[in-house]
Amino acid sequence: MTAYWFGDVEGGICTPFAGDAMAAAARITSLCTSMDGFVPPDWQQAVASGIFRDRTEYLSTLQQVCITASELAVRESYAGKDVELLQMVRTLDEMDTVINLLSERVADWYQVRHPSFSRKYKKTPAHILTKTIRERSRGGALGSVAQEIERLAETRTALAKDVSGRASTVIPNTSALIGGLVAARLLSHAGSLAQLARLPASAIQVLGARTALFSHLRSQAPSPKHGIIFQHRRVHNAPREVRGRVARVLAGKLAIAARLDYYRGSADQEFLASAQARIDAAGETPIGREDGS
Amino acid sequence: MIWKGDVLVSEGEGGVYGERSLGGARVWDPYRSKLSALYHVGAGVDLTPDMRVLYLGAANGTTVSHVADYVEVVYAIEFAPRPMQDLLMVARRRRNVIPFMADAARPEQYAPVVEAVDLVYQDVAQPDQAAIAIRNCAFLKTGGVLVLMLKTRSVDVRKDPADVFRETLGLLTDAGFLLKESVWLASYHADHAAIICTKPSGV
């Protein structure tokens, strides 16, 4: 028997499928057809068995069913709880870029207005400088741009909180190991939680270090030790000689954490405690004395 | 194919993606569409009103909308949900576009839907493009045509595009396809080649 969208065909006899577009759409997504000796659906057979008047009706019904099925499929793929987190963290990172660019530009502009101004020998952080610019350039376009940057920065801070909050519910284990923000970034680079859960630890370790990885694969360049996981304090605070090891151990535990998150969906305290201890140990033992536990 | 001077156009409802119109017809930009580029380099098979087409990697439905202007029906397969939303919009406005969300590497997902076609057009960013084409030739009528837009960089960035091209040709001819024409789209799309094959009887 071969199952087609309009019915089942066995030995030249067609049993029509009765149901509306919704039911037909649900049916075609559940069908499992073997491609061995496969014969594509034949509209003439469908018309001959009286399901449709002619080819026009065959095609228009088929289109309706396929549109319905595709709409359902799109909706389903957006229903995952990681989908919105992905958009949130990408927006956050874009906002950072925009805020930095605008702050630099506004500082340049301010310098033109005040030829004696210089940032040298001052440790003014960018956001303080933006505030100063806003206060000293009231009423003009420069002042309002500076004000917009500050507002954007406020939104950014609120969004960052949302991101880590949501990350700790969507990916509790990964977030506990590396922090909500970095965990969400890992998710964003992998594409989805399902994909992150299927990545090997070695890939998680260099996620976000694409340029370095490909220059390593193409030429004699050294392999990257870490990608986004470098953003975690345990990696970037580790002494240079053990940083690679910390990154590798952390990535290994992250790979397990991501699988727990995807397949179980709740925090596993026992795993987290042992993982934290193992990662800490990797950063503390001097090189050459690793017992490999 | 309809040419107005040296501009390729298609006749149908415009305004799909902000394309220009020329004397009431829709301009088909070779820099945006690889299929248009193929016609611009003087190759490709003519699209005719009686044709049934299986389009793998339909994306936003930009090229699909032009193909649909020429042929009877287009079965448009796309895997990613975001471009699918755009493709659905195109399908709702065109009676002969049948969208389906599935992976082109798994034709069993859309086998109950897609009838035997005259043309399989493939434009997917996957490493195993030849294998995907071979698997989908189950839908191709005997004597039907496969147009494979080979994205050499998707196969392997480290390999020389010319090597990827040769290997893909080898895989297709080993599977029984008859090579009709192959051409690089260099002036329009870097590292992209078009491979046109026919399916002989008994494959």
Interface residues (C-beta under 8 A of the other chain):
Chain A: A3 Y4 W5 I28 L31 C32 T33 S34 M35 F38 P40 P41 D42 W43 L59 S60 L62 Q63 V65 C66 I67 A69 S70 E71 A73 V74 S77 Y78 F214 L217 R218
Chain B: V73 P81 M84 Q85 L87 L88 A91 R92 R95 N96 V97 I98 P99 F100 M101 P107 E108 A111 P112 V113 V114 E115 A116 V117 R135 A138 F139 V157 R158
